[in-house]
């Protein structure tokens, strides 16, 4: 026992860094202890400011980076361990899943390490260890007594106390200067974090997953400020609080040592004031979202819960998948009609059923795909998909169908009811989302000259995904490309998806009017800088089709939902999500999952509450009739730019004062 205590005492610095990573991971889906977001960085900051020493500047920085990197590594290993579930797929080796998990975690932890170096050097309010390290690296004779730190105000007070100075009454403004200094450093630390988190979401196409602000996914009030600063900007306050707490603790200890001569701590009022302002803003915005005039869009979400191994199976398996969609739509429409008839018999009202305006299928639901010739405007539906749409999915009402599908470049090789296409090898291919309008009746003459009614899809609008996932949807041209791909997937690089270029919303017919659809395929609903480009001054809703079946029944699906909820808040547009294995749901403009009118949770689950189930969800999307432009939608990552200037300004001020 004593040996363990000695080891912990000797290595408390690394233990503190690991503790910070653990506390931060607990804030996210899979653990859900969100309150730790306000204190998670405290152990790491204490370790950086109180536990470092070194023989040189270079070694000192290495220690700081290592502590931050270890903290980040623990966080990422705990939160993206769903990569290991890919090893259960037939086409992904276990070694590839482990490589993706550990390799990505190690890379993402680098941003923690860079932040830690800043905190331990220019961001250290006392800079004792940093100044000592610099002195040792510059001194050839080792005469450290010739270089002394300037005495702080508290040190001077301590000397006066020891000298028998008279006690003064509590001075309200006596600690104001020190409080300003505390907040200057706290703002610097928070600003640097925001900039680095944004950089992480942009560099090498970016990984925006699980930013610090996403820890507020269950704290609706604090999440509302995302419409001002984006989810990245939400990370500012938690870091500010952590930095202030550590500096406040140091001040209180020093003042206690000075004989209990405590000063006013204006940093507390400043920090609490900022948090309170964010809280009040959240309450006001949630009330505003609830009371705005809305257009109701009735949606039917289908979740087949098909494993990745079965989704792209042989032709027989794919036909079975299509049959499941057809049966589910038929059953829902029959049930809604029967309920309307029963209600009319009881109340004497109308027998007209409340039917869906749109049926939504997940990513790549129609695996036979879409084809275009020469240009993407000249698009066709493959025969199998065409049959399913016309005679199953669109056959029971005046509604549209939104579905995910691959969009291939091809050529017509025969004519018929649905064009038969031969796919060109090496053509441009897109991961797409499409809207098929309500079917129309076309009068034609049959072989005997008699009139015949033929159904066709009235319109087809297609969006090609613009933000592709590296190593998943395309493989970068990097050294050892074939070897890395072989380790991940067991084969050489094959087809890459092409990056889409359009940021135009897709039109969705709703009654006599229309609603603009902001399309988001797969993880695009976690990238705010992409979705904001689709915002227009018209009724709009975000539609995400995704397939998280790659990661089995891991926490990936819940984390995906947590990240997606902030797109609805940032843009004040509701979101509909249709997922292959979960989470299929409807999100309102405040990021909530409960219908304001019916008070029902609009999340697809089974009777045991599991999101990993097959079935359907019929719900209501309440789209603002006159949606407002949020500051984030208008100005994007303006707050990141402000933080960059704030951090630089605070560093310059600190150098000048020194």
Buried (B, 14 or more C-beta within 10 A) or exposed (E): EEEEEEEEEEEBBBBBBBBBBBBBBBBBBBBBEBEBBBBBBBBBBBBBBBBBEBEEBEBBBBBBBBBBBBBBBBBBBBBBBBBBBBBBBEEBBEEBBBBBBBBBBBBBBBBBBBBBBBBBBBBBBBBBBBBBBBBBBEEEEEEEEEEEEEEBBBEEBBEBBEEEEEEEEEEEEBBBEBBEBBBBBBBBBBBBBBBBBBBBBBEEBBBBBBBBBBBBBBBBBBBBBBBBBBBBBBBBBBBBBBBBBBBBEBBEEBBEEBBEBBBBBBBBEBBEEBBEEBBEBBEEBBEBBBEBEBBEBBBBBBBBBBBBEBBBBEEEBBBEBBEBBBEBBBEBBEEBBEEBEEBBEEEEEEEEBBBBBBBBBBBBBBBBBBBBBEEBEEBBBBBBBBBBBBEBBBBBBEBBBBBBBBBBBBBBEEEEEBBBBEBBEEBBBBBBBBBBBBBEEEEEEEEEEEEEEEBBBBEBBBBBBBBBBEBBBBBEEEEEEEEBBBBBBEEEBEBBBBBBEBBEBBBBBBEEEBBBBBBBBBBBBBBBBBBBBBBBEBBBBBBBBBBBBBBBBBBBBBBBBBBBBBBBBBBBBBBBBBBBBBBBBBBBBBBBBEBBEEEEBBBBBEEEEEBBBBBBBBBBBBBBEEBBBBBBBEBBBBBBEBBBEBBBBBBEEBEEEE
